């Protein structure tokens, strides 16, 4: 196959066509920000204690029936037990005064047999208050969060295959519809099990939107616009939705109404079907060259440039028409592909554990949960802006490793901060979120640049699937904080530092054209090339092979 960037260079790097497509595609990511982390509010546990039924108790005993316990050095009411109701009722009837006539510590305790009383100071209702997901059932909240990420895993596995077969555009819009329906049905959940099942579909459709739209933008836009789209564009618009979510949740404190409102946001994307084009690169790989030329000529008209009479040369078309479908099995056939993919899988897994772990932890931080979520989202804005600038100036490999070290390093420092310095720990956590966000935005474009067009969606899907394994475990990593609050930070920090070392063995893609074929990707393998050193030179078209007689090493030259 010829070089698509070279064949369409007459379109220029910017223009009305590219900017319109850029903004329309980016608006799709706003919906993923709305629907990605509402579990932070829907699954938050408000203050609660055992419900005391309407029995004959004096005011003193009604106030004393809930025992106190120490949490982080403070005396608070126990949330999961009470003094045995029958005993307290008898003591109250006999006129004893708690604390004066009766030593409360000697009384027998029992669980919350009559349910719980929940504070409505922050939430009117959510899944925790509706289905009593506290105490012995507390594990069901991180399990529900994990079902979203299991859906991410399923969506990552199938979306790449579907969009490679049926097209990026179709999968994006079908997934938008599926997301809207899934969230709406979830708002009608009659049990925790149904909520989890629907969350599975929400996750599958949402990650399918993200991956397919991301790949579509990567393939449609010019080289200059591609960098802006994959950093400042896609992630910043996701962040806009993420930043808006806490204010929607602040205004709607009832979880069913909140989900119903969020589900309706996808309706506004219906008209975009007629304005967002299919990927010409994908059409070419499927042998549908005429359709690709129609899109490119329309782009030329909108950019007010003249398209050549023949855009794709005849000998290139013959090669394109012989194109075949690629699957995950093709990645396993090459040693270089296996090596690159394995390292990418480990990298994505570690980054997602840290990113989603810190995102889900905002409801556990001190202060207002809505403001904490907003601050966590706001922290991502400078990260996206800075990463956009750095990616246009610096090599990917060094940048990604640097910010992984920053993100993981500050998390390891948190354990040394005294409990009295809460704001210092909060600042370090936000700094860690900044580092993870930088890494999160960089790894997407880095991976998209490594894989060729024929395998890009499959490769991105596999990496995203590995990332979901990390994100599935993220809620349980945060759950470790119920045993020791520094455990999540130690685990996330250590994994991140280790992943920064793995990243050093990936090939560099800075200032390289996107590879179109598997052969071109193998020419970009860098440190994973084994005994053969291959280099794909930007703008070289079809490079030639030159053999060094002394070292017997093949080097590609223009």
Long-range contacts (C-beta under 8 A, 24 or more apart in sequence): 1-284, 1-285, 1-316, 1-319, 1-320, 1-323, 1-516, 1-517, 2-312, 2-313, 2-316, 2-319, 2-516, 2-541, 2-542, 3-513, 3-516, 3-539, 3-541, 4-280, 4-281, 4-284, 4-453, 4-514, 4-516, 5-222, 5-223, 5-513, 5-514, 6-513, 6-539, 6-541, 7-311, 7-312, 7-313, 7-316, 8-280, 8-296, 8-299, 8-311, 10-300, 10-305, 10-306, 10-307, 10-308, 11-222, 11-296, 11-299, 11-300, 11-303, 11-305, 12-222, 12-303, 12-305, 13-222, 13-223, 13-224, 13-225, 14-222, 14-224, 14-225, 15-302, 15-303, 15-304, 15-305, 16-302, 16-303, 16-304, 17-298, 17-299, 17-302, 17-303, 18-221, 18-222, 18-225, 18-299, 18-303, 19-225, 20-275, 20-302, 21-217, 21-220, 21-221, 21-276, 21-277, 22-217, 22-221, 22-225, 22-228, 22-229, 22-233, 24-272, 24-275, 24-276, 25-213, 25-216, 25-217, 25-220, 25-229, 25-233, 25-234, 25-276, 26-217, 26-229, 26-233, 26-234, 26-236, 26-237, 27-237, 27-269, 27-272, 28-172, 28-176, 28-209, 28-213, 28-237, 28-269, 28-272, 29-210, 29-213, 29-234, 29-235, 29-237, 29-238, 29-241, 30-237, 30-238, 30-240, 30-241, 30-244, 30-265, 31-176, 31-179, 31-209, 31-241, 31-265, 31-266, 31-269, 32-206, 32-209, 32-210, 32-238, 32-241, 33-237, 33-238, 33-239, 33-240, 33-241, 33-242, 33-243, 33-244, 33-245, 33-377, 34-241, 34-244, 34-245, 34-248, 34-262, 34-265, 35-179, 35-183, 35-202, 35-206, 35-262, 35-265, 36-206, 36-238, 36-241, 36-242, 37-242, 37-245, 37-359, 37-360, 37-373, 38-245, 38-249, 38-258, 38-259, 38-262, 39-144, 39-145, 39-148, 39-199, 39-360, 40-359, 40-360, 40-362, 40-363, 40-369, 40-373, 41-123, 41-126, 41-246, 41-249, 41-255, 41-258, 41-363, 41-369, 41-370, 41-373, 42-126, 42-127, 42-255, 42-258, 42-259, 43-126, 43-127, 43-128, 43-133, 43-141, 43-144, 43-145, 43-363, 44-122, 44-123, 44-126, 44-128, 44-363, 44-369, 45-128, 45-133, 45-134, 45-138, 45-141, 46-118, 46-119, 46-120, 46-121, 46-122, 46-123, 46-126, 46-128, 46-129, 47-79, 47-118, 47-119, 47-121, 48-79, 48-116, 48-117, 48-118, 48-119, 48-129, 48-134, 49-77, 49-78, 49-79, 49-82, 49-112, 49-116, 49-117, 50-78, 50-79, 50-80, 50-81, 50-82, 50-111, 50-112, 50-114, 50-115, 50-116, 50-117, 51-112, 51-114, 51-115, 51-116, 51-117, 52-82, 52-85, 52-114, 52-117, 53-85, 53-114, 55-85, 55-89, 56-89, 56-92, 56-93, 57-88, 57-89, 57-92, 58-92, 60-97, 60-98, 61-88, 61-91, 61-92, 61-98, 64-98, 64-99, 64-104, 67-104, 67-109, 72-419, 72-485, 73-419, 79-116, 79-134, 79-135, 80-111, 80-112, 80-134, 80-135, 80-136, 81-109, 81-110, 81-111, 81-112, 82-109, 82-110, 82-111, 82-112, 83-107, 83-108, 83-109, 83-110, 84-108, 84-109, 84-110, 85-110, 85-113, 111-135, 111-136, 122-253, 122-369, 123-253, 123-255, 124-253, 124-254, 125-253, 125-254, 125-255, 125-256, 126-255, 127-189, 127-192, 127-195, 127-255, 130-255, 131-191, 131-192, 133-192, 138-482, 139-479, 140-192, 141-475, 142-475, 142-476, 142-478, 142-479, 143-196, 143-475, 144-192, 144-195, 144-196, 144-199, 145-360, 145-474, 145-475, 146-472, 146-473, 146-475, 146-476, 147-196, 147-197, 147-199, 147-200, 147-203, 148-199, 148-200, 148-202, 148-203, 149-203, 149-356, 149-468, 149-471, 149-472, 149-474, 149-475, 150-200, 150-203, 150-468, 150-472, 151-199, 151-200, 151-201, 151-202, 151-203, 151-204, 151-205, 151-206, 151-207, 152-203, 152-204, 152-206, 152-207, 152-464, 152-467, 152-468, 152-471, 153-203, 153-465, 153-468, 153-469, 153-472, 154-200, 154-203, 154-204, 155-203, 155-204, 155-205, 155-206, 155-207, 155-208, 155-211, 156-207, 156-208, 156-211, 156-461, 156-462, 156-464, 156-465, 156-467, 156-468, 157-461, 157-465, 158-204, 158-208, 159-207, 159-208, 159-211, 159-212, 159-457, 159-461, 160-211, 160-457, 160-458, 160-459, 160-460, 160-461, 160-462, 161-327, 161-458, 161-461, 162-208, 163-211, 163-212, 163-215, 163-282, 163-457, 164-282, 164-325, 164-326, 164-457, 164-458, 165-325, 167-278, 167-279, 167-282, 167-283, 168-212, 168-213, 168-215, 168-216, 168-219, 168-278, 168-279, 168-282, 168-457, 169-216, 169-273, 169-276, 169-277, 169-278, 169-279, 171-208, 171-212, 172-209, 172-212, 172-213, 172-216, 172-276, 173-269, 173-272, 173-273, 175-205, 175-206, 175-208, 175-209, 175-212, 176-205, 176-209, 176-266, 176-269, 177-266, 178-204, 178-205, 178-208, 179-205, 179-206, 179-209, 179-263, 179-266, 180-263, 180-264, 180-265, 180-266, 180-267, 181-263, 182-263, 183-259, 183-262, 183-263, 184-259, 184-260, 184-263, 184-264, 186-259, 187-255, 187-256, 187-257, 187-258, 187-259, 187-260, 187-263, 188-256, 207-464, 207-468, 210-238, 211-457, 211-460, 211-461, 211-464, 212-457, 214-444, 214-448, 214-460, 215-279, 215-448, 215-456, 215-457, 215-460, 216-276, 216-278, 216-279, 218-445, 218-448, 218-456, 218-514, 219-279, 219-280, 219-281, 219-282, 219-453, 219-456, 220-277, 220-279, 220-280, 220-281, 223-513, 223-514, 226-445, 226-514, 227-388, 227-391, 227-392, 227-445, 228-388, 230-441, 230-444, 230-445, 230-448, 231-384, 231-387, 231-388, 231-391, 231-441, 231-442, 231-445, 232-384, 232-385, 232-387, 232-388, 234-444, 235-380, 235-384, 235-437, 235-440, 235-441, 235-444, 236-381, 236-384, 236-385, 239-377, 239-380, 239-381, 239-384, 242-377, 242-380, 243-374, 243-377, 243-378, 243-381, 245-373, 245-377, 246-369, 246-370, 246-371, 246-373, 246-374, 246-377, 247-370, 247-374, 249-370, 249-373, 250-370, 281-453, 281-516, 282-453, 284-312, 284-320, 284-323, 285-320, 285-323, 285-453, 285-454, 286-323, 287-320, 287-321, 287-322, 287-323, 289-317, 289-320, 289-321, 323-454, 326-454, 326-455, 326-458, 326-518, 327-458, 328-458, 328-462, 330-455, 330-458, 330-518, 331-455, 331-458, 331-459, 331-462, 334-518, 334-522, 335-530, 336-521, 336-522, 336-525, 336-528, 336-529, 336-530, 337-518, 337-521, 337-522, 339-525, 339-528, 340-450, 340-506, 340-507, 340-525, 340-528, 341-459, 341-462, 341-463, 343-502, 343-503, 343-505, 343-506, 343-528, 344-447, 344-450, 344-459, 344-462, 344-463, 344-466, 344-506, 345-462, 345-463, 345-466, 346-466, 346-499, 346-502, 347-400, 347-443, 347-499, 347-502, 347-503, 347-506, 348-443, 348-447, 348-463, 348-464, 348-466, 348-467, 348-470, 349-466, 349-467, 349-469, 349-470, 349-499, 350-404, 350-470, 350-495, 350-496, 350-498, 350-499, 351-404, 351-436, 351-439, 351-440, 351-443, 351-467, 351-470, 351-496, 351-499, 352-440, 352-467, 352-468, 352-470, 352-471, 352-474, 353-470, 353-471, 353-473, 353-474, 353-477, 353-491, 353-492, 353-495, 354-407, 354-408, 354-411, 354-432, 354-436, 354-439, 354-492, 354-495, 354-496, 355-433, 355-436, 355-437, 355-439, 355-440, 356-470, 356-471, 356-474, 357-474, 357-477, 357-478, 357-488, 357-492, 358-429, 358-432, 358-433, 358-436, 358-492, 359-433, 360-474, 360-475, 360-478, 361-429, 361-478, 361-481, 361-488, 364-478, 364-481, 365-426, 365-429, 366-422, 366-426, 375-430, 376-430, 376-433, 379-430, 379-433, 379-434, 379-437, 380-433, 380-434, 380-437, 382-434, 383-434, 383-435, 383-437, 383-438, 383-441, 384-437, 384-441, 386-438, 387-438, 387-441, 387-442, 391-442, 391-445, 394-510, 395-508, 395-510, 396-442, 396-445, 396-446, 396-449, 396-508, 396-509, 396-510, 397-446, 397-503, 397-504, 397-506, 397-507, 397-508, 399-438, 399-442, 400-439, 400-442, 400-443, 400-446, 400-500, 400-503, 401-500, 401-501, 401-503, 401-504, 402-500, 403-435, 403-438, 403-439, 403-442, 404-435, 404-439, 404-496, 404-497, 404-499, 404-500, 404-503, 405-435, 405-496, 405-497, 405-500, 406-431, 406-432, 406-434, 406-435, 406-438, 407-432, 407-433, 407-434, 407-435, 407-436, 407-438, 407-439, 407-496, 408-432, 408-435, 408-492, 408-493, 408-494, 408-495, 408-496, 408-497, 408-499, 408-500, 409-493, 409-497, 410-435, 410-493, 411-489, 411-490, 411-492, 411-493, 411-496, 412-489, 412-490, 412-493, 412-494, 412-497, 414-486, 414-489, 415-486, 415-489, 415-490, 432-492, 432-493, 436-496, 446-506, 446-509, 448-514, 449-509, 449-512, 449-514, 450-506, 450-507, 450-509, 450-521, 450-524, 451-515, 451-521, 452-514, 452-515, 452-516, 452-517, 452-518, 452-520, 452-521, 453-514, 453-515, 453-516, 453-517, 454-516, 454-517, 454-518, 455-518, 455-521, 511-538, 512-536, 512-538, 513-538, 513-539, 523-556
